[in-house]
Amino acid sequence: MARARRAAESLMLDACEVVAVTGRTTNPDGTVSPTYGPPVYSGKCKIQRLRGSFPQTPVAGEHLWTLESLELHVPVNGTAAISVDHRVRITASADPDNVGRIFRVKSDDRKSLQSAVRLQVEEVTG
């Protein structure tokens, strides 16, 4: 397993920060924004498209959103605190266009024998 984990981590060329949503605050203009706690994970990762996954385009009022499902791979060790509804921000990437992208963790992937944790995440744009 150690060799498989090292191989998986060698492909994690991006970096991310994962934080929990701790509450909500109302801004002076009346919009509500989430508040975040300290990072539960900060380190290497890899973004990967889910096979057979296509973007969804829900409508809210008259606004069209795009929801895209992806996988975020993180190391097995040091990532146990990551859970559903946490926020992920890409802080460095082999592709500079990925820096700053934000995802929400939809589900995790803990199992007995794994080379990496593969989190299902979604990105909301629009």
Backbone as CSV, one residue per row, in Angstrom:
resi,resn,N_x,N_y,N_z,CA_x,CA_y,CA_z,C_x,C_y,C_z
1,MET,0.813,-1.193,0.000,0.000,0.000,0.000,0.860,1.261,0.000
2,ALA,1.969,1.208,0.695,2.837,2.396,0.764,3.315,2.797,-0.626
3,ARG,3.687,1.812,-1.448,4.157,2.121,-2.803,3.025,2.682,-3.650
4,ALA,1.821,2.121,-3.521,0.667,2.625,-4.277,0.327,4.051,-3.865
5,ARG,0.419,4.345,-2.583,0.130,5.711,-2.106,1.169,6.699,-2.603
6,ARG,2.433,6.303,-2.596,3.479,7.196,-3.120,3.245,7.464,-4.605
7,ALA,2.869,6.429,-5.356,2.606,6.610,-6.795,1.420,7.546,-7.015
8,ALA,0.354,7.361,-6.246,-0.824,8.230,-6.395,-0.468,9.668,-6.047
9,GLU,0.272,9.860,-4.969,0.638,11.217,-4.545,1.589,11.883,-5.534
10,SER,2.376,11.102,-6.264,3.295,11.700,-7.238,2.536,12.376,-8.377
11,LEU,1.263,12.010,-8.567,0.429,12.628,-9.605,-0.356,13.832,-9.081
12,MET,-0.288,14.069,-7.791,-1.011,15.189,-7.188,-0.145,16.439,-7.296
13,LEU,-0.232,17.118,-8.433,0.614,18.276,-8.715,-0.027,19.596,-8.313
14,ASP,-1.286,19.548,-7.890,-1.996,20.743,-7.456,-1.960,20.827,-5.934
15,ALA,-2.393,21.947,-5.396,-2.519,22.125,-3.952,-3.871,22.752,-3.661
16,CYS,-4.431,22.413,-2.496,-5.740,22.955,-2.132,-5.812,23.201,-0.633
17,GLU,-6.841,23.934,-0.270,-7.147,24.201,1.125,-8.611,23.837,1.337
18,VAL,-8.884,23.081,2.396,-10.246,22.637,2.692,-10.669,23.242,4.017
19,VAL,-11.844,23.882,4.038,-12.372,24.502,5.256,-13.830,24.095,5.448
20,ALA,-14.271,24.142,6.692,-15.670,23.862,7.018,-16.459,25.154,7.028
21,VAL,-17.701,25.087,6.595,-18.616,26.223,6.719,-19.083,26.236,8.174
22,THR,-18.826,27.342,8.871,-19.145,27.413,10.300,-20.404,28.220,10.598
23,GLY,-20.914,28.943,9.619,-22.106,29.748,9.846,-22.410,30.614,8.644
24,ARG,-23.258,31.598,8.865,-23.642,32.524,7.805,-23.654,33.932,8.399
25,THR,-23.354,34.901,7.540,-23.388,36.299,7.967,-24.143,37.104,6.915
26,THR,-24.856,38.128,7.367,-25.580,38.998,6.450,-24.752,40.251,6.206
27,ASN,-24.473,40.503,4.955,-23.676,41.655,4.557,-24.527,42.917,4.581
28,PRO,-23.906,44.116,4.602,-24.655,45.369,4.627,-25.652,45.509,3.464
29,ASP,-25.364,44.878,2.316,-26.274,44.979,1.180,-27.415,43.963,1.246
30,GLY,-27.445,43.161,2.330,-28.533,42.201,2.511,-28.236,40.796,2.007
31,THR,-27.129,40.607,1.317,-26.790,39.263,0.849,-26.217,38.441,2.006
32,VAL,-26.468,37.165,1.951,-25.985,36.259,2.991,-24.775,35.498,2.453
33,SER,-23.700,35.484,3.241,-22.469,34.800,2.844,-22.077,33.796,3.924
34,PRO,-21.481,32.684,3.512,-21.017,31.721,4.513,-19.776,32.228,5.230
35,THR,-19.569,31.746,6.454,-18.331,31.992,7.186,-17.609,30.651,7.313
36,TYR,-16.288,30.709,7.387,-15.487,29.493,7.358,-14.578,29.406,8.566
37,GLY,-14.280,28.179,8.972,-13.351,27.920,10.052,-11.936,27.802,9.506
38,PRO,-11.005,27.438,10.374,-9.617,27.254,9.924,-9.519,26.028,9.009
39,PRO,-8.476,25.948,8.219,-8.336,24.799,7.316,-8.285,23.469,8.070
40,VAL,-9.022,22.482,7.540,-8.938,21.117,8.068,-7.913,20.318,7.264
41,TYR,-7.564,20.827,6.083,-6.512,20.225,5.258,-5.948,21.296,4.344
42,SER,-4.643,21.269,4.193,-3.965,22.143,3.254,-2.796,21.350,2.698
43,GLY,-2.819,21.100,1.393,-1.739,20.318,0.818,-2.022,19.866,-0.590
44,LYS,-1.348,18.797,-0.999,-1.405,18.339,-2.379,-2.750,17.720,-2.728
45,CYS,-3.098,17.821,-4.027,-4.353,17.267,-4.523,-4.278,17.135,-6.039
46,LYS,-5.310,16.553,-6.596,-5.426,16.415,-8.052,-6.906,16.503,-8.412
47,ILE,-7.230,17.302,-9.417,-8.604,17.419,-9.918,-8.768,16.441,-11.072
48,GLN,-9.878,15.717,-11.066,-10.134,14.775,-12.150,-11.624,14.762,-12.474
49,ARG,-11.930,14.697,-13.755,-13.326,14.628,-14.192,-13.880,13.239,-13.899
50,LEU,-15.123,13.187,-13.436,-15.804,11.909,-13.229,-16.195,11.324,-14.577
51,ARG,-15.966,10.064,-14.774,-16.340,9.422,-16.034,-17.853,9.335,-16.132
52,GLY,-18.370,9.654,-17.303,-19.812,9.593,-17.525,-20.582,10.716,-16.867
53,SER,-19.880,11.733,-16.396,-20.520,12.856,-15.725,-20.615,14.037,-16.682
54,PHE,-21.767,14.661,-16.684,-21.979,15.829,-17.539,-22.504,16.973,-16.682
55,PRO,-22.161,18.213,-17.021,-22.656,19.352,-16.247,-24.182,19.409,-16.255
56,GLN,-24.739,19.868,-15.138,-26.171,20.107,-15.031,-26.396,21.607,-15.107
57,THR,-27.551,22.016,-15.589,-27.847,23.440,-15.707,-29.197,23.758,-15.071
58,PRO,-29.265,23.771,-13.734,-30.516,24.119,-13.072,-30.815,25.610,-13.204
59,VAL,-32.091,25.952,-13.101,-32.535,27.346,-13.155,-33.096,27.711,-11.785
60,ALA,-32.679,28.839,-11.245,-33.203,29.362,-9.990,-33.759,30.740,-10.292
61,GLY,-35.073,30.860,-10.254,-35.691,32.116,-10.692,-35.444,32.253,-12.177
62,GLU,-34.799,33.322,-12.568,-34.449,33.499,-13.968,-32.961,33.313,-14.212
63,HIS,-32.245,32.799,-13.202,-30.796,32.636,-13.317,-30.457,31.195,-13.669
64,LEU,-29.582,31.006,-14.631,-29.130,29.690,-15.047,-27.770,29.408,-14.422
65,TRP,-27.660,28.302,-13.693,-26.427,27.881,-13.053,-25.868,26.678,-13.787
66,THR,-24.583,26.431,-13.615,-23.982,25.199,-14.106,-23.346,24.489,-12.922
67,LEU,-23.747,23.229,-12.710,-23.165,22.382,-11.669,-22.317,21.326,-12.349
68,GLU,-21.063,21.271,-11.996,-20.172,20.303,-12.608,-19.608,19.390,-11.526
69,SER,-19.756,18.091,-11.726,-19.240,17.110,-10.775,-17.844,16.668,-11.185
70,LEU,-16.947,16.624,-10.210,-15.554,16.224,-10.436,-15.105,15.366,-9.258
71,GLU,-13.900,14.841,-9.382,-13.255,14.157,-8.263,-12.050,14.979,-7.837
72,LEU,-11.837,15.022,-6.545,-10.645,15.646,-5.997,-9.889,14.553,-5.261
73,HIS,-8.685,14.243,-5.712,-7.862,13.226,-5.067,-6.949,13.905,-4.064
74,VAL,-6.912,13.379,-2.842,-6.023,13.874,-1.791,-5.326,12.666,-1.156
75,PRO,-4.198,12.876,-0.471,-3.512,11.750,0.172,-4.390,11.085,1.232
76,VAL,-4.115,9.840,1.517,-4.853,9.104,2.551,-4.519,9.674,3.925
77,ASN,-3.247,9.866,4.188,-2.817,10.354,5.507,-3.009,11.859,5.633
78,GLY,-3.576,12.275,6.773,-3.729,13.703,7.054,-4.991,14.331,6.509
79,THR,-5.900,13.520,5.975,-7.109,14.081,5.366,-8.403,13.574,6.013
80,ALA,-8.298,12.919,7.164,-9.473,12.327,7.812,-10.524,13.363,8.214
81,ALA,-10.129,14.608,8.435,-11.074,15.639,8.879,-11.929,16.195,7.743
82,ILE,-11.612,15.871,6.497,-12.408,16.361,5.367,-13.741,15.617,5.349
83,SER,-14.847,16.369,5.224,-16.160,15.719,5.182,-17.117,16.466,4.253
84,VAL,-18.284,15.902,4.104,-19.320,16.445,3.223,-19.628,17.889,3.600
85,ASP,-19.845,18.713,2.590,-20.179,20.134,2.684,-18.990,21.047,2.995
86,HIS,-17.791,20.478,3.114,-16.628,21.338,3.261,-16.338,22.035,1.932
87,ARG,-15.655,23.173,2.012,-15.321,23.983,0.839,-13.855,23.765,0.494
88,VAL,-13.586,23.553,-0.796,-12.222,23.326,-1.289,-11.852,24.468,-2.218
89,ARG,-10.682,25.044,-2.001,-10.165,26.080,-2.908,-8.818,25.627,-3.425
90,ILE,-8.640,25.646,-4.744,-7.369,25.277,-5.359,-6.412,26.463,-5.180
91,THR,-5.265,26.209,-4.556,-4.314,27.278,-4.251,-3.102,27.281,-5.181
92,ALA,-2.828,26.159,-5.821,-1.732,26.061,-6.800,-2.083,24.933,-7.750
93,SER,-1.611,25.045,-9.003,-1.961,24.016,-9.978,-0.949,23.968,-11.111
94,ALA,-0.812,22.778,-11.690,-0.015,22.623,-12.903,-0.647,23.416,-14.044
95,ASP,-1.972,23.610,-13.981,-2.709,24.446,-14.930,-3.115,25.723,-14.204
96,PRO,-2.497,26.856,-14.495,-2.781,28.097,-13.765,-4.256,28.503,-13.771
97,ASP,-5.014,28.051,-14.768,-6.439,28.392,-14.814,-7.238,27.720,-13.696
98,ASN,-6.670,26.703,-13.062,-7.368,26.034,-11.964,-7.239,26.769,-10.634
99,VAL,-6.231,27.615,-10.504,-6.009,28.323,-9.242,-7.218,29.219,-8.951
100,GLY,-7.739,29.090,-7.741,-8.894,29.880,-7.332,-10.228,29.170,-7.495
101,ARG,-10.257,28.057,-8.207,-11.514,27.320,-8.354,-11.978,26.839,-6.983
102,ILE,-13.295,26.840,-6.795,-13.872,26.473,-5.504,-14.871,25.345,-5.720
103,PHE,-14.798,24.338,-4.841,-15.670,23.175,-4.912,-16.329,22.933,-3.563
104,ARG,-17.424,22.190,-3.599,-18.089,21.714,-2.378,-17.968,20.208,-2.344
105,VAL,-17.563,19.661,-1.203,-17.429,18.212,-1.073,-18.822,17.594,-0.992
106,LYS,-19.118,16.682,-1.930,-20.411,15.979,-1.964,-20.367,14.657,-1.216
107,SER,-19.264,13.932,-1.318,-19.115,12.656,-0.610,-17.644,12.293,-0.545
108,ASP,-17.329,11.433,0.410,-15.941,10.996,0.503,-15.824,9.544,0.052
109,ASP,-14.638,9.002,0.193,-14.346,7.693,-0.385,-13.417,6.924,0.530
110,ARG,-13.756,6.783,1.776,-12.902,6.042,2.704,-13.178,4.550,2.553
111,LYS,-12.105,3.787,2.424,-12.213,2.335,2.347,-10.940,1.724,2.910
112,SER,-10.906,0.420,3.038,-9.781,-0.253,3.686,-8.482,-0.125,2.908
113,LEU,-8.489,-0.464,1.644,-7.271,-0.472,0.847,-7.393,0.577,-0.248
114,GLN,-6.752,1.698,-0.053,-6.833,2.750,-1.055,-5.504,3.463,-1.187
115,SER,-5.242,3.899,-2.415,-3.997,4.615,-2.682,-4.177,6.122,-2.526
116,ALA,-5.427,6.604,-2.623,-5.747,8.020,-2.453,-7.210,8.127,-2.037
117,VAL,-7.549,9.221,-1.394,-8.949,9.506,-1.086,-9.516,10.250,-2.281
118,ARG,-10.607,9.746,-2.834,-11.227,10.351,-4.010,-12.563,10.963,-3.583
119,LEU,-12.539,12.272,-3.406,-13.728,13.001,-2.962,-14.558,13.402,-4.173
120,GLN,-15.856,13.175,-4.117,-16.718,13.740,-5.141,-17.011,15.175,-4.745
121,VAL,-16.741,16.083,-5.665,-16.954,17.513,-5.413,-17.795,18.096,-6.547
122,GLU,-18.388,19.255,-6.267,-19.105,19.963,-7.329,-18.677,21.411,-7.340
123,GLU,-18.679,21.954,-8.559,-18.338,23.354,-8.780,-19.581,24.038,-9.329
124,VAL,-19.940,25.155,-8.733,-21.096,25.927,-9.188,-20.576,27.159,-9.897
125,THR,-21.013,27.362,-11.133,-20.629,28.557,-11.880,-21.872,29.197,-12.466
126,GLY,-21.750,30.455,-12.799,-22.851,31.149,-13.444,-23.539,32.136,-12.575
